[in-house]
Amino acid sequence: MDEIGRRLALGNFKELNIIIKGDVDGSVEALSDSLQKLSTAEIAVRVVLKGVGQISESDVLLATASDAIIIGFNVRPSMQANRLADTEGVQIKIYSITYQAIDEIKSVMEGMLEPKIQEKITANVEVREVYKFDKATVAGCYVLEGKIARNSKIRIIRDGIVEYPKGEGQSAELGSLKRFKDDVKDVSTNMECGLTIKNFNDLRFLNSVIDSVLYINHQTRVMEKFKGNFESFLDQKKKREELLTRQIHVQQRKIEHMTESLTKIGGRVS
């Protein structure tokens, strides 16, 4: 908690507070567990209250104090709670299908995320020859590692320093990518290729390395994590339902045995 407090103070960490009210304990617990597992390094999902029963005015007051969203699963707010929520600006979300509740929280989290793009180098391409033509400069290249695609974003590197394009977050685009005389979609490791770079005709990039760059949106990773957690939630729900079914069967057998015993006793008395 000390680390969370420190990061909140720095402004690089957020909390999404939730109040969960449901019709039965099993649904409330399963939903609470699954939502908290959506937490990431940037956003913590915190369940400030969970319980069974109607959404009340006290739930709304707690949501106001803790800046929380109220989720109702197969329950509804009282009229007084509804009016108070409107006055206080508290969101009350009502669901009868579990995955819709999880999807809603996932969407809220995506809205809270600061834009964050991460880079991944997908190919290193060595420039071995440079050919100057009237309309373009063609680089004869060899793919040292990875795979370069026709739609790749690229940078020209010399001695570990970005030569083109300069500037934070900048990248260039390929004008063409060929194997011999044929246009191709991509070229893999240990293969030769020819390429041109849009708006770049400088002969000086001989013996440079071209990096192919993939930009990864952080929110995509959140979505992937949500998918895994949702599948986990479904597994938990299925196990709880199977356990409940077994418990019902056990109780039914006990009732049958008691009924048989009482019938036998009644026969003896008569």
Secondary structure as a PSIPRED ss2 file (coil, helix, strand):
# PSIPRED VFORMAT (PSIPRED V4.0)

   1 M C   1.000  0.000  0.000
   2 D H   0.000  1.000  0.000
   3 E H   0.000  1.000  0.000
   4 I H   0.000  1.000  0.000
   5 G H   0.000  1.000  0.000
   6 R H   0.000  1.000  0.000
   7 R H   0.000  1.000  0.000
   8 L H   0.000  1.000  0.000
   9 A H   0.000  1.000  0.000
  10 L H   0.000  1.000  0.000
  11 G C   1.000  0.000  0.000
  12 N C   1.000  0.000  0.000
  13 F C   1.000  0.000  0.000
  14 K E   0.000  0.000  1.000
  15 E E   0.000  0.000  1.000
  16 L E   0.000  0.000  1.000
  17 N E   0.000  0.000  1.000
  18 I E   0.000  0.000  1.000
  19 I E   0.000  0.000  1.000
  20 I E   0.000  0.000  1.000
  21 K E   0.000  0.000  1.000
  22 G E   0.000  0.000  1.000
  23 D C   1.000  0.000  0.000
  24 V C   1.000  0.000  0.000
  25 D H   0.000  1.000  0.000
  26 G H   0.000  1.000  0.000
  27 S H   0.000  1.000  0.000
  28 V H   0.000  1.000  0.000
  29 E H   0.000  1.000  0.000
  30 A H   0.000  1.000  0.000
  31 L H   0.000  1.000  0.000
  32 S H   0.000  1.000  0.000
  33 D H   0.000  1.000  0.000
  34 S H   0.000  1.000  0.000
  35 L H   0.000  1.000  0.000
  36 Q H   0.000  1.000  0.000
  37 K C   1.000  0.000  0.000
  38 L C   1.000  0.000  0.000
  39 S C   1.000  0.000  0.000
  40 T C   1.000  0.000  0.000
  41 A C   1.000  0.000  0.000
  42 E C   1.000  0.000  0.000
  43 I E   0.000  0.000  1.000
  44 A E   0.000  0.000  1.000
  45 V E   0.000  0.000  1.000
  46 R E   0.000  0.000  1.000
  47 V E   0.000  0.000  1.000
  48 V E   0.000  0.000  1.000
  49 L E   0.000  0.000  1.000
  50 K E   0.000  0.000  1.000
  51 G E   0.000  0.000  1.000
  52 V E   0.000  0.000  1.000
  53 G C   1.000  0.000  0.000
  54 Q C   1.000  0.000  0.000
  55 I E   0.000  0.000  1.000
  56 S C   1.000  0.000  0.000
  57 E H   0.000  1.000  0.000
  58 S H   0.000  1.000  0.000
  59 D H   0.000  1.000  0.000
  60 V H   0.000  1.000  0.000
  61 L H   0.000  1.000  0.000
  62 L H   0.000  1.000  0.000
  63 A H   0.000  1.000  0.000
  64 T H   0.000  1.000  0.000
  65 A H   0.000  1.000  0.000
  66 S H   0.000  1.000  0.000
  67 D C   1.000  0.000  0.000
  68 A E   0.000  0.000  1.000
  69 I E   0.000  0.000  1.000
  70 I E   0.000  0.000  1.000
  71 I E   0.000  0.000  1.000
  72 G E   0.000  0.000  1.000
  73 F E   0.000  0.000  1.000
  74 N C   1.000  0.000  0.000
  75 V C   1.000  0.000  0.000
  76 R C   1.000  0.000  0.000
  77 P E   0.000  0.000  1.000
  78 S C   1.000  0.000  0.000
  79 M H   0.000  1.000  0.000
  80 Q H   0.000  1.000  0.000
  81 A H   0.000  1.000  0.000
  82 N H   0.000  1.000  0.000
  83 R H   0.000  1.000  0.000
  84 L H   0.000  1.000  0.000
  85 A H   0.000  1.000  0.000
  86 D H   0.000  1.000  0.000
  87 T H   0.000  1.000  0.000
  88 E H   0.000  1.000  0.000
  89 G C   1.000  0.000  0.000
  90 V C   1.000  0.000  0.000
  91 Q C   1.000  0.000  0.000
  92 I E   0.000  0.000  1.000
  93 K E   0.000  0.000  1.000
  94 I E   0.000  0.000  1.000
  95 Y E   0.000  0.000  1.000
  96 S C   1.000  0.000  0.000
  97 I C   1.000  0.000  0.000
  98 T H   0.000  1.000  0.000
  99 Y H   0.000  1.000  0.000
 100 Q H   0.000  1.000  0.000
 101 A H   0.000  1.000  0.000
 102 I H   0.000  1.000  0.000
 103 D H   0.000  1.000  0.000
 104 E H   0.000  1.000  0.000
 105 I H   0.000  1.000  0.000
 106 K H   0.000  1.000  0.000
 107 S H   0.000  1.000  0.000
 108 V H   0.000  1.000  0.000
 109 M H   0.000  1.000  0.000
 110 E H   0.000  1.000  0.000
 111 G H   0.000  1.000  0.000
 112 M H   0.000  1.000  0.000
 113 L C   1.000  0.000  0.000
 114 E C   1.000  0.000  0.000
 115 P C   1.000  0.000  0.000
 116 K C   1.000  0.000  0.000
 117 I E   0.000  0.000  1.000
 118 Q E   0.000  0.000  1.000
 119 E E   0.000  0.000  1.000
 120 K E   0.000  0.000  1.000
 121 I E   0.000  0.000  1.000
 122 T E   0.000  0.000  1.000
 123 A E   0.000  0.000  1.000
 124 N E   0.000  0.000  1.000
 125 V E   0.000  0.000  1.000
 126 E E   0.000  0.000  1.000
 127 V E   0.000  0.000  1.000
 128 R E   0.000  0.000  1.000
 129 E E   0.000  0.000  1.000
 130 V E   0.000  0.000  1.000
 131 Y E   0.000  0.000  1.000
 132 K E   0.000  0.000  1.000
 133 F C   1.000  0.000  0.000
 134 D C   1.000  0.000  0.000
 135 K C   1.000  0.000  0.000
 136 A C   1.000  0.000  0.000
 137 T E   0.000  0.000  1.000
 138 V E   0.000  0.000  1.000
 139 A E   0.000  0.000  1.000
 140 G E   0.000  0.000  1.000
 141 C E   0.000  0.000  1.000
 142 Y E   0.000  0.000  1.000
 143 V E   0.000  0.000  1.000
 144 L E   0.000  0.000  1.000
 145 E E   0.000  0.000  1.000
 146 G E   0.000  0.000  1.000
 147 K E   0.000  0.000  1.000
 148 I E   0.000  0.000  1.000
 149 A E   0.000  0.000  1.000
 150 R C   1.000  0.000  0.000
 151 N C   1.000  0.000  0.000
 152 S C   1.000  0.000  0.000
 153 K E   0.000  0.000  1.000
 154 I E   0.000  0.000  1.000
 155 R E   0.000  0.000  1.000
 156 I E   0.000  0.000  1.000
 157 I E   0.000  0.000  1.000
 158 R E   0.000  0.000  1.000
 159 D C   1.000  0.000  0.000
 160 G C   1.000  0.000  0.000
 161 I E   0.000  0.000  1.000
 162 V E   0.000  0.000  1.000
 163 E E   0.000  0.000  1.000
 164 Y E   0.000  0.000  1.000
 165 P C   1.000  0.000  0.000
 166 K C   1.000  0.000  0.000
 167 G C   1.000  0.000  0.000
 168 E C   1.000  0.000  0.000
 169 G C   1.000  0.000  0.000
 170 Q C   1.000  0.000  0.000
 171 S C   1.000  0.000  0.000
 172 A E   0.000  0.000  1.000
 173 E E   0.000  0.000  1.000
 174 L E   0.000  0.000  1.000
 175 G E   0.000  0.000  1.000
 176 S E   0.000  0.000  1.000
 177 L E   0.000  0.000  1.000
 178 K E   0.000  0.000  1.000
 179 R E   0.000  0.000  1.000
 180 F C   1.000  0.000  0.000
 181 K C   1.000  0.000  0.000
 182 D E   0.000  0.000  1.000
 183 D E   0.000  0.000  1.000
 184 V C   1.000  0.000  0.000
 185 K C   1.000  0.000  0.000
 186 D E   0.000  0.000  1.000
 187 V E   0.000  0.000  1.000
 188 S E   0.000  0.000  1.000
 189 T C   1.000  0.000  0.000
 190 N C   1.000  0.000  0.000
 191 M C   1.000  0.000  0.000
 192 E E   0.000  0.000  1.000
 193 C E   0.000  0.000  1.000
 194 G E   0.000  0.000  1.000
 195 L E   0.000  0.000  1.000
 196 T E   0.000  0.000  1.000
 197 I E   0.000  0.000  1.000
 198 K C   1.000  0.000  0.000
 199 N C   1.000  0.000  0.000
 200 F E   0.000  0.000  1.000
 201 N C   1.000  0.000  0.000
 202 D C   1.000  0.000  0.000
 203 L H   0.000  1.000  0.000
 204 R H   0.000  1.000  0.000
 205 F H   0.000  1.000  0.000
 206 L C   1.000  0.000  0.000
 207 N C   1.000  0.000  0.000
 208 S C   1.000  0.000  0.000
 209 V E   0.000  0.000  1.000
 210 I E   0.000  0.000  1.000
 211 D E   0.000  0.000  1.000
 212 S E   0.000  0.000  1.000
 213 V E   0.000  0.000  1.000
 214 L E   0.000  0.000  1.000
 215 Y E   0.000  0.000  1.000
 216 I E   0.000  0.000  1.000
 217 N E   0.000  0.000  1.000
 218 H H   0.000  1.000  0.000
 219 Q H   0.000  1.000  0.000
 220 T H   0.000  1.000  0.000
 221 R H   0.000  1.000  0.000
 222 V H   0.000  1.000  0.000
 223 M H   0.000  1.000  0.000
 224 E H   0.000  1.000  0.000
 225 K H   0.000  1.000  0.000
 226 F H   0.000  1.000  0.000
 227 K H   0.000  1.000  0.000
 228 G H   0.000  1.000  0.000
 229 N H   0.000  1.000  0.000
 230 F H   0.000  1.000  0.000
 231 E H   0.000  1.000  0.000
 232 S H   0.000  1.000  0.000
 233 F H   0.000  1.000  0.000
 234 L H   0.000  1.000  0.000
 235 D H   0.000  1.000  0.000
 236 Q H   0.000  1.000  0.000
 237 K H   0.000  1.000  0.000
 238 K H   0.000  1.000  0.000
 239 K H   0.000  1.000  0.000
 240 R H   0.000  1.000  0.000
 241 E H   0.000  1.000  0.000
 242 E H   0.000  1.000  0.000
 243 L H   0.000  1.000  0.000
 244 L H   0.000  1.000  0.000
 245 T H   0.000  1.000  0.000
 246 R H   0.000  1.000  0.000
 247 Q H   0.000  1.000  0.000
 248 I H   0.000  1.000  0.000
 249 H H   0.000  1.000  0.000
 250 V H   0.000  1.000  0.000
 251 Q H   0.000  1.000  0.000
 252 Q H   0.000  1.000  0.000
 253 R H   0.000  1.000  0.000
 254 K H   0.000  1.000  0.000
 255 I H   0.000  1.000  0.000
 256 E H   0.000  1.000  0.000
 257 H H   0.000  1.000  0.000
 258 M H   0.000  1.000  0.000
 259 T H   0.000  1.000  0.000
 260 E H   0.000  1.000  0.000
 261 S H   0.000  1.000  0.000
 262 L H   0.000  1.000  0.000
 263 T H   0.000  1.000  0.000
 264 K H   0.000  1.000  0.000
 265 I H   0.000  1.000  0.000
 266 G H   0.000  1.000  0.000
 267 G H   0.000  1.000  0.000
 268 R H   0.000  1.000  0.000
 269 V H   0.000  1.000  0.000
 270 S C   1.000  0.000  0.000
